[in-house]
Amino acid sequence: MSKRNLIEAPSENVFWFADGKQVKNLKELLDTLTTLDEGVFLHHVNKERNDFARWIHDILDDEELARKIWRFKSKNQLIKLIDSHLRKNYS
């Protein structure tokens, strides 16, 4: 399986965190998640929503990762999954 190039969101579709941080690709999302305040994380991921999965699906067009992420509600689980997905699928 060949690796894909990392997709960058256009400036009007970057992901904005509740604390004002913004990211434009999966690598930046991973890096930001590692230091993200738990309260900010829970604002974006809870029983009703998973803003990361929606953004990854709708903007970065990575349906496989979005589907996997949807069911995870822990920051550490998300970090591990995104890291593994990046290593496996992106150059």
Protein Blocks (a to p, Z undefined) as FASTA:
>chain_A
ZZdddddddfklcccdfkopacfbfklmmmmmmmgcfklmmmmgcfkbcfklmmmmmmno
paklmmmmmmpcbfklmmmmmmmmmmmmpZZ
